[in-house]
Amino acid sequence: MTNHVKLLLNGETSGHLDRFLELIQTSTRFECVVAFARMSGWASIAVPLTAALKRGLHVRFTAGLSFCYTEPAVLQALIKLKQKHDNLQVYIGDTPETFHPKLYAFGNGSNGTVIVGSANLTSGGFTVNYEASVEIDDVGGKLMAEIVDHVDSLIEGKVLQEVTPFLIDDYARKFEINRIHQAVARRRTAKAIARTEVDTDTLQAVLNVLRDDKTENGFDAMVALRKERRRQANLAMQRLIGTPPSTRDAFIAGYEDLIRHFSSGGLQRGKTRIANNYRHFLAALNEAQELKHASPGTAYTVLADYFDDVIGAGVNILTEILLAINSKRFANMNKNAVAGMARANVTRFPERPLKTNVDAELYAEYCEEADRLREQLSLRDFIELDTLFNHLYWN
């Protein structure tokens, strides 16, 4: 015999809740494992679930506490119900890793129905959200047995804990603290979105968190790594200039040695095209050594003149070179950095800087704006600013 599978969606006339209420009336066992549960969802099932418990339905209810989304009131209601019904077990998943399943398994003798998908135990998940689940006719009960074994193993491995009043009280305190901070964050976010002037609050908040982190993922460690890479990039440039490669393949090897110390993504993709006119690229590197104290506009103009004839050498590699040469004068300009500026409401620069949309005048304006942000954030140079921008982009 094969299991029948169908799609379960929320609609105007039916949804996850309707199917849940149908199945709860005819089942003898119910495994509920959800990422989070809220009172809006609990209110819709509390009465029929209580009636089912009275007639003997065995229920094991598991809710995750990740991100403090589960409301303590649901756990309090469940533990109160458990005091009256020995056939109800209540567990929580409170782990460093996100507890994220949405699984409803109904058993009736040797057969059953399993619903697995995106719907959490909330009114939105059950009725109005755009959710998608699959409903599986569990012929023979094999799937239910696997689910039971899986939950058993999580309990044995201490991933899940049986709910106690003490655990609920402890979680309720965390939930309330999180609720307050989320409300404050929402208000700050709304204000930041509404602002049109330059606003460094978001950048400063992220920077503060990074500075407090004293691990290898913290700001000081990331900056130290970036500064070492800048040193190595300059050494790689000196090698390319001091002993110019005489073949295309030799240039590619030297170019790869250079760009591995840069932070911009996608530089590898242009190497073969750059190699087609590598002598112009080498001439640009040689000229760049004389630009340490030039203005950003002048430095950009000089390198851009060389790079006009070098297909594949764009704004990202050009400004990476300038940043490596003088990190107090030249800012890196790539999509990561532009996105970081946008967090401060500086949005007049192209999201994807290209030779066709960035000229010397715009780059000079970009460096001027970057320097203002650097000063407001009390950063020492553009390496530190670029470190912050890069973290924001990838996180």
Kinemage of the C-alpha trace (Angstrom):
@kinemage 1
@onewidth
@group {chain A} dominant
@subgroup {mainchain}
@vectorlist {calphas} color= white
{ca met a 1} P 0.000 0.000 0.000
{ca thr a 2} L 1.237 3.516 -0.826
{ca asn a 3} L 0.765 6.744 1.039
{ca his a 4} L -1.377 9.390 -0.625
{ca val a 5} L 0.017 12.945 -0.567
{ca lys a 6} L -1.805 16.210 -1.231
{ca leu a 7} L -1.105 19.924 -0.846
{ca leu a 8} L -2.685 21.755 2.075
{ca leu a 9} L -3.115 25.535 1.769
{ca asn a 10} L -4.945 28.260 3.629
{ca gly a 11} L -7.866 29.611 1.616
{ca glu a 12} L -11.056 31.593 1.968
{ca thr a 13} L -13.176 28.580 2.834
{ca ser a 14} L -10.676 26.066 4.233
{ca gly a 15} L -7.181 25.812 5.633
{ca his a 16} L -4.896 24.127 8.114
{ca leu a 17} L -7.273 24.743 11.023
{ca asp a 18} L -10.236 23.052 9.336
{ca arg a 19} L -8.206 19.943 8.639
{ca phe a 20} L -6.773 19.959 12.149
{ca leu a 21} L -10.255 20.075 13.701
{ca glu a 22} L -11.396 17.194 11.495
{ca leu a 23} L -8.454 14.986 12.381
{ca ile a 24} L -8.473 15.689 16.121
{ca gln a 25} L -11.982 14.214 16.390
{ca thr a 26} L -11.050 10.816 14.951
{ca ser a 27} L -7.471 10.294 16.186
{ca thr a 28} L -6.168 8.364 19.162
{ca arg a 29} L -2.663 9.865 19.146
{ca phe a 30} L -1.373 13.311 18.271
{ca glu a 31} L 2.242 14.468 17.939
{ca cys a 32} L 2.516 18.258 17.620
{ca val a 33} L 6.003 19.675 16.993
{ca val a 34} L 6.151 23.377 16.112
{ca ala a 35} L 8.762 26.116 15.981
{ca phe a 36} L 6.508 28.424 17.947
{ca ala a 37} L 3.002 28.660 19.332
{ca arg a 38} L 0.923 31.702 20.145
{ca met a 39} L -2.322 32.214 22.016
{ca ser a 40} L -4.091 33.129 18.783
{ca gly a 41} L -3.477 29.575 17.544
{ca trp a 42} L -4.064 27.909 20.883
{ca ala a 43} L -7.449 29.614 21.285
{ca ser a 44} L -8.663 27.989 18.069
{ca ile a 45} L -7.827 24.439 19.195
{ca ala a 46} L -8.080 24.558 23.009
{ca val a 47} L -11.727 23.457 23.273
{ca pro a 48} L -11.627 20.565 20.743
{ca leu a 49} L -8.239 19.404 22.072
{ca thr a 50} L -9.552 19.377 25.653
{ca ala a 51} L -12.565 17.355 24.542
{ca ala a 52} L -10.283 14.917 22.731
{ca leu a 53} L -8.101 14.514 25.819
{ca lys a 54} L -11.176 13.693 27.869
{ca arg a 55} L -12.090 10.885 25.504
{ca gly a 56} L -8.553 9.462 25.708
{ca leu a 57} L -6.477 11.095 22.934
{ca his a 58} L -2.729 10.800 23.713
{ca val a 59} L -0.996 14.094 22.951
{ca arg a 60} L 2.652 15.062 22.975
{ca phe a 61} L 3.056 18.788 22.392
{ca thr a 62} L 6.457 20.315 21.599
{ca ala a 63} L 7.154 23.997 20.977
{ca gly a 64} L 10.418 25.783 20.254
{ca leu a 65} L 11.605 28.802 22.200
{ca ser a 66} L 13.970 30.167 19.549
{ca phe a 67} L 13.802 33.966 19.162
{ca cys a 68} L 11.243 34.062 22.028
{ca tyr a 69} L 8.337 33.729 19.563
{ca thr a 70} L 6.372 31.161 21.563
{ca glu a 71} L 4.124 32.923 24.066
{ca pro a 72} L 4.525 31.763 27.695
{ca ala a 73} L 0.731 31.879 28.082
{ca val a 74} L 0.439 28.885 25.723
{ca leu a 75} L 2.828 26.852 27.863
{ca gln a 76} L 0.986 27.932 30.998
{ca ala a 77} L -2.330 26.825 29.494
{ca leu a 78} L -0.849 23.480 28.468
{ca ile a 79} L 0.723 22.715 31.831
{ca lys a 80} L -2.560 23.589 33.534
{ca leu a 81} L -4.349 21.205 31.207
{ca lys a 82} L -1.695 18.552 31.848
{ca gln a 83} L -2.524 18.608 35.558
{ca lys a 84} L -5.969 17.247 34.648
{ca his a 85} L -4.919 14.845 31.901
{ca asp a 86} L -2.122 12.290 32.247
{ca asn a 87} L -2.399 11.610 28.516
{ca leu a 88} L -0.873 15.031 27.724
{ca gln a 89} L 2.883 15.617 27.619
{ca val a 90} L 4.422 19.040 27.019
{ca tyr a 91} L 8.008 19.665 25.895
{ca ile a 92} L 10.058 22.662 24.830
{ca gly a 93} L 12.984 22.970 22.437
{ca asp a 94} L 15.364 25.555 23.874
{ca thr a 95} L 18.678 25.117 22.059
{ca pro a 96} L 21.440 27.373 20.660
{ca glu a 97} L 20.471 26.108 17.207
{ca thr a 98} L 17.092 27.263 15.895
{ca phe a 99} L 14.286 24.804 16.642
{ca his a 100} L 12.222 25.110 13.477
{ca pro a 101} L 9.928 22.147 12.593
{ca lys a 102} L 6.195 22.411 11.864
{ca leu a 103} L 4.870 18.896 12.165
{ca tyr a 104} L 1.387 17.585 13.027
{ca ala a 105} L 1.018 13.795 13.133
{ca phe a 106} L -2.347 12.167 13.848
{ca gly a 107} L -2.607 8.431 14.528
{ca asn a 108} L -5.671 6.203 14.540
{ca gly a 109} L -4.862 2.558 15.062
{ca ser a 110} L -2.445 1.396 12.393
{ca asn a 111} L -3.166 4.342 10.093
{ca gly a 112} L -2.929 8.083 10.380
{ca thr a 113} L -2.293 11.456 8.770
{ca val a 114} L 0.824 13.586 8.865
{ca ile a 115} L 0.917 17.289 8.017
{ca val a 116} L 4.333 18.879 7.553
{ca gly a 117} L 5.041 22.297 6.086
{ca ser a 118} L 5.361 25.961 7.016
{ca ala a 119} L 2.408 26.530 9.372
{ca asn a 120} L 3.137 27.245 13.017
{ca leu a 121} L 0.507 27.032 15.740
{ca thr a 122} L -0.836 30.567 15.298
{ca ser a 123} L -4.010 32.000 13.854
{ca gly a 124} L -1.981 33.233 10.906
{ca gly a 125} L -0.372 29.861 10.330
{ca phe a 126} L -3.669 28.038 10.623
{ca thr a 127} L -5.919 30.376 8.639
{ca val a 128} L -4.770 33.607 6.946
{ca asn a 129} L -1.047 33.367 6.152
{ca tyr a 130} L 0.208 32.098 2.832
{ca glu a 131} L 1.311 28.715 4.129
{ca ala a 132} L 2.022 25.488 2.290
{ca ser a 133} L 2.073 21.988 3.762
{ca val a 134} L 1.781 18.458 2.501
{ca glu a 135} L -0.796 16.122 3.990
{ca ile a 136} L 0.236 12.474 3.908
{ca asp a 137} L -2.067 9.508 4.448
{ca asp a 138} L 0.114 7.418 6.752
{ca val a 139} L -1.071 3.969 5.687
{ca gly a 140} L 0.274 1.402 8.136
{ca gly a 141} L 1.490 4.039 10.574
{ca lys a 142} L 5.149 3.800 9.545
{ca leu a 143} L 5.611 7.562 9.308
{ca met a 144} L 4.032 8.143 12.724
{ca ala a 145} L 6.381 5.537 14.209
{ca glu a 146} L 9.382 7.343 12.717
{ca ile a 147} L 8.165 10.664 14.102
{ca val a 148} L 7.645 9.184 17.559
{ca asp a 149} L 11.130 7.647 17.481
{ca his a 150} L 12.624 10.968 16.365
{ca val a 151} L 10.969 12.957 19.163
{ca asp a 152} L 11.963 10.240 21.650
{ca ser a 153} L 15.579 10.591 20.537
{ca leu a 154} L 15.443 14.381 20.970
{ca ile a 155} L 14.153 13.889 24.495
{ca glu a 156} L 16.834 11.320 25.287
{ca gly a 157} L 19.484 13.635 23.858
{ca lys a 158} L 18.283 16.519 26.085
{ca val a 159} L 17.378 18.575 23.020
{ca leu a 160} L 13.807 18.673 24.340
{ca gln a 161} L 12.877 19.237 27.971
{ca glu a 162} L 9.615 18.455 29.680
{ca val a 163} L 7.919 21.656 30.750
{ca thr a 164} L 7.905 22.615 34.433
{ca pro a 165} L 6.564 25.731 36.185
{ca phe a 166} L 10.149 26.818 36.850
{ca leu a 167} L 11.107 26.577 33.153
{ca ile a 168} L 8.010 28.532 32.160
{ca asp a 169} L 8.737 31.300 34.687
{ca asp a 170} L 12.333 31.546 33.513
{ca tyr a 171} L 11.252 31.687 29.871
{ca ala a 172} L 8.486 34.222 30.643
{ca arg a 173} L 11.137 36.606 32.000
{ca lys a 174} L 13.238 36.249 28.838
{ca phe a 175} L 10.132 36.611 26.677
{ca glu a 176} L 9.176 39.891 28.342
{ca ile a 177} L 12.681 41.332 28.045
{ca asn a 178} L 12.749 40.345 24.368
{ca arg a 179} L 9.268 41.816 23.797
{ca ile a 180} L 10.340 45.175 25.198
{ca his a 181} L 13.548 45.272 23.191
{ca gln a 182} L 11.710 44.263 20.016
{ca ala a 183} L 9.208 47.084 20.540
{ca val a 184} L 12.041 49.577 20.976
{ca ala a 185} L 13.791 48.192 17.883
{ca arg a 186} L 10.615 48.485 15.810
{ca arg a 187} L 10.207 52.131 16.792
{ca arg a 188} L 13.844 52.858 15.992
{ca thr a 189} L 13.539 51.049 12.671
{ca ala a 190} L 10.423 53.014 11.743
{ca lys a 191} L 12.190 56.274 12.560
{ca ala a 192} L 15.287 55.260 10.601
{ca ile a 193} L 13.204 54.352 7.548
{ca ala a 194} L 11.304 57.632 7.747
{ca arg a 195} L 14.447 59.740 7.955
{ca thr a 196} L 15.839 61.272 4.810
{ca glu a 197} L 18.973 62.847 6.312
{ca val a 198} L 22.176 60.930 6.992
{ca asp a 199} L 21.667 58.746 10.054
{ca thr a 200} L 24.445 56.614 11.538
{ca asp a 201} L 22.387 55.112 14.385
{ca thr a 202} L 22.098 51.695 12.698
{ca leu a 203} L 25.792 51.594 11.797
{ca gln a 204} L 26.750 52.672 15.313
{ca ala a 205} L 24.535 50.026 16.927
{ca val a 206} L 26.090 47.248 14.837
{ca leu a 207} L 29.574 48.617 15.465
{ca asn a 208} L 28.975 48.624 19.222
{ca val a 209} L 27.957 44.963 19.150
{ca leu a 210} L 31.007 44.056 17.074
{ca arg a 211} L 33.345 45.972 19.391
{ca asp a 212} L 31.949 44.105 22.400
{ca asp a 213} L 32.792 40.788 20.729
{ca lys a 214} L 36.360 39.905 21.692
{ca thr a 215} L 36.436 36.687 19.675
{ca glu a 216} L 37.790 36.156 16.167
{ca asn a 217} L 34.384 37.332 14.912
{ca gly a 218} L 34.633 40.681 16.688
{ca phe a 219} L 35.539 44.035 15.168
{ca asp a 220} L 39.111 44.251 16.435
{ca ala a 221} L 39.975 40.801 15.102
{ca met a 222} L 38.343 41.473 11.721
{ca val a 223} L 40.158 44.801 11.366
{ca ala a 224} L 43.496 43.230 12.268
{ca leu a 225} L 42.938 40.603 9.570
{ca arg a 226} L 41.982 43.283 7.012
{ca lys a 227} L 45.085 45.347 7.808
{ca glu a 228} L 47.300 42.301 7.390
{ca arg a 229} L 45.630 41.589 4.067
{ca arg a 230} L 46.291 45.186 3.019
{ca arg a 231} L 49.974 44.686 3.834
{ca gln a 232} L 50.051 41.440 1.866
{ca ala a 233} L 48.253 43.103 -1.070
{ca asn a 234} L 50.927 45.791 -1.231
{ca leu a 235} L 53.647 43.144 -1.202
{ca ala a 236} L 51.846 41.296 -4.023
{ca met a 237} L 51.690 44.529 -6.044
{ca gln a 238} L 55.410 45.133 -5.492
{ca arg a 239} L 56.173 41.633 -6.735
{ca leu a 240} L 54.119 42.189 -9.883
{ca ile a 241} L 55.822 45.531 -10.519
{ca gly a 242} L 59.326 44.512 -9.472
{ca thr a 243} L 59.402 41.347 -11.547
{ca pro a 244} L 56.799 41.863 -14.276
{ca pro a 245} L 55.411 38.578 -15.607
{ca ser a 246} L 56.336 37.944 -19.212
{ca thr a 247} L 53.468 35.614 -20.062
{ca arg a 248} L 49.720 35.659 -19.677
{ca asp a 249} L 49.732 32.587 -17.410
{ca ala a 250} L 52.411 34.066 -15.183
{ca phe a 251} L 50.342 37.253 -14.852
{ca ile a 252} L 47.246 35.274 -13.853
{ca ala a 253} L 49.229 33.590 -11.078
{ca gly a 254} L 50.446 36.974 -9.812
{ca tyr a 255} L 46.993 38.526 -10.148
{ca glu a 256} L 45.426 35.689 -8.130
{ca asp a 257} L 48.048 36.231 -5.444
{ca leu a 258} L 46.984 39.889 -5.309
{ca ile a 259} L 43.205 39.613 -5.282
{ca arg a 260} L 43.077 36.948 -2.579
{ca his a 261} L 43.948 39.748 -0.170
{ca phe a 262} L 41.020 41.927 -1.308
{ca ser a 263} L 37.492 41.813 0.124
{ca ser a 264} L 35.449 42.472 -3.028
{ca gly a 265} L 33.656 39.451 -4.423
{ca gly a 266} L 33.776 38.293 -8.020
{ca leu a 267} L 37.335 39.421 -8.773
{ca gln a 268} L 38.266 35.909 -9.893
{ca arg a 269} L 35.683 36.038 -12.650
{ca gly a 270} L 37.498 38.795 -14.537
{ca lys a 271} L 41.034 37.426 -14.380
{ca thr a 272} L 41.156 35.804 -17.830
{ca arg a 273} L 39.809 38.921 -19.535
{ca ile a 274} L 42.208 41.173 -17.616
{ca ala a 275} L 45.041 38.872 -18.626
{ca asn a 276} L 44.327 39.637 -22.286
{ca asn a 277} L 45.708 43.136 -21.696
{ca tyr a 278} L 47.782 42.530 -18.588
{ca arg a 279} L 50.518 45.019 -19.541
{ca his a 280} L 48.038 47.882 -19.145
{ca phe a 281} L 47.050 46.473 -15.771
{ca leu a 282} L 50.695 46.311 -14.680
{ca ala a 283} L 51.236 49.871 -15.885
{ca ala a 284} L 48.273 50.951 -13.761
{ca leu a 285} L 49.767 49.235 -10.699
{ca asn a 286} L 53.084 50.965 -11.304
{ca glu a 287} L 51.402 54.367 -11.718
{ca ala a 288} L 49.325 53.779 -8.588
{ca gln a 289} L 52.458 53.829 -6.423
{ca glu a 290} L 52.820 57.532 -7.217
{ca leu a 291} L 49.223 58.318 -6.252
{ca lys a 292} L 49.375 57.797 -2.481
{ca his a 293} L 48.866 61.484 -1.769
{ca ala a 294} L 46.755 62.412 -4.794
{ca ser a 295} L 43.131 63.464 -4.430
{ca pro a 296} L 40.545 60.676 -4.856
{ca gly a 297} L 39.324 62.224 -8.105
{ca thr a 298} L 42.824 62.467 -9.571
{ca ala a 299} L 43.797 58.944 -8.502
{ca tyr a 300} L 40.596 57.527 -9.946
{ca thr a 301} L 41.130 59.366 -13.246
{ca val a 302} L 44.665 58.039 -13.663
{ca leu a 303} L 43.776 54.400 -13.003
{ca ala a 304} L 40.519 54.592 -14.956
{ca asp a 305} L 42.454 55.777 -18.019
{ca tyr a 306} L 44.515 52.610 -17.903
{ca phe a 307} L 41.542 50.387 -17.093
{ca asp a 308} L 39.458 51.700 -19.978
{ca asp a 309} L 41.432 49.317 -22.174
{ca val a 310} L 41.397 46.434 -19.689
{ca ile a 311} L 38.154 44.479 -19.998
{ca gly a 312} L 37.235 42.922 -16.668
{ca ala a 313} L 39.025 45.504 -14.532
{ca gly a 314} L 36.185 47.420 -12.916
{ca val a 315} L 35.558 49.884 -10.124
{ca asn a 316} L 35.907 47.220 -7.449
{ca ile a 317} L 39.481 46.217 -8.333
{ca leu a 318} L 40.420 49.847 -9.017
{ca thr a 319} L 39.308 51.055 -5.590
{ca glu a 320} L 40.683 47.962 -3.826
{ca ile a 321} L 44.098 48.961 -5.190
{ca leu a 322} L 43.659 52.547 -4.014
{ca leu a 323} L 42.494 51.438 -0.552
{ca ala a 324} L 45.557 49.198 -0.228
{ca ile a 325} L 47.847 52.104 -1.184
{ca asn a 326} L 46.360 54.650 1.225
{ca ser a 327} L 43.544 53.592 3.539
{ca lys a 328} L 43.119 57.093 4.975
{ca arg a 329} L 42.495 58.735 1.604
{ca phe a 330} L 40.794 56.206 -0.701
{ca ala a 331} L 37.582 54.318 0.122
{ca asn a 332} L 36.676 50.943 -1.332
{ca met a 333} L 33.683 51.233 -3.674
{ca asn a 334} L 31.801 48.013 -4.339
{ca lys a 335} L 28.234 46.812 -3.843
{ca asn a 336} L 28.978 45.788 -0.229
{ca ala a 337} L 30.165 49.265 0.684
{ca val a 338} L 27.385 51.046 -1.208
{ca ala a 339} L 24.831 48.879 0.615
{ca gly a 340} L 26.508 49.815 3.899
{ca met a 341} L 26.174 53.499 3.082
{ca ala a 342} L 22.498 52.964 2.339
{ca arg a 343} L 22.087 51.865 5.975
{ca ala a 344} L 22.937 55.460 6.858
{ca asn a 345} L 20.443 56.851 4.289
{ca val a 346} L 23.228 57.673 1.821
{ca thr a 347} L 21.603 56.329 -1.325
{ca arg a 348} L 22.819 58.471 -4.222
{ca phe a 349} L 25.536 56.040 -5.337
{ca pro a 350} L 24.840 53.189 -7.794
{ca glu a 351} L 24.027 49.873 -6.111
{ca arg a 352} L 26.453 48.141 -8.459
{ca pro a 353} L 29.386 50.450 -9.213
{ca leu a 354} L 30.631 50.041 -12.798
{ca lys a 355} L 32.986 51.909 -15.104
{ca thr a 356} L 29.870 53.047 -16.982
{ca asn a 357} L 28.151 54.659 -13.991
{ca val a 358} L 31.065 55.872 -11.841
{ca asp a 359} L 33.450 58.657 -12.884
{ca ala a 360} L 36.177 60.533 -11.028
{ca glu a 361} L 33.795 63.200 -9.751
{ca leu a 362} L 31.374 60.653 -8.312
{ca tyr a 363} L 34.184 58.658 -6.708
{ca ala a 364} L 35.502 61.845 -5.085
{ca glu a 365} L 32.016 62.523 -3.672
{ca tyr a 366} L 31.849 58.929 -2.486
{ca cys a 367} L 35.147 59.231 -0.602
{ca glu a 368} L 34.020 62.518 0.927
{ca glu a 369} L 30.769 60.934 2.144
{ca ala a 370} L 32.622 57.847 3.390
{ca asp a 371} L 35.012 60.081 5.332
{ca arg a 372} L 32.095 61.849 7.020
{ca leu a 373} L 30.664 58.505 8.108
{ca arg a 374} L 34.089 57.338 9.261
{ca glu a 375} L 34.504 60.426 11.407
{ca gln a 376} L 31.006 60.193 12.898
{ca leu a 377} L 31.654 56.546 13.819
{ca ser a 378} L 35.108 57.379 15.255
{ca leu a 379} L 36.838 54.938 12.914
{ca arg a 380} L 40.520 55.372 12.153
{ca asp a 381} L 40.550 54.724 8.431
{ca phe a 382} L 38.632 53.330 5.475
{ca ile a 383} L 39.760 49.770 6.251
{ca glu a 384} L 37.742 49.927 9.462
{ca leu a 385} L 34.755 51.419 7.638
{ca asp a 386} L 34.983 48.766 4.922
{ca thr a 387} L 35.143 46.055 7.603
{ca leu a 388} L 31.860 47.331 9.044
{ca phe a 389} L 30.222 47.597 5.618
{ca asn a 390} L 31.316 44.094 4.664
{ca his a 391} L 29.930 42.638 7.907
{ca leu a 392} L 26.612 44.388 7.358
{ca tyr a 393} L 26.364 43.085 3.794
{ca trp a 394} L 26.968 39.454 4.663
{ca asn a 395} L 25.050 39.423 7.938
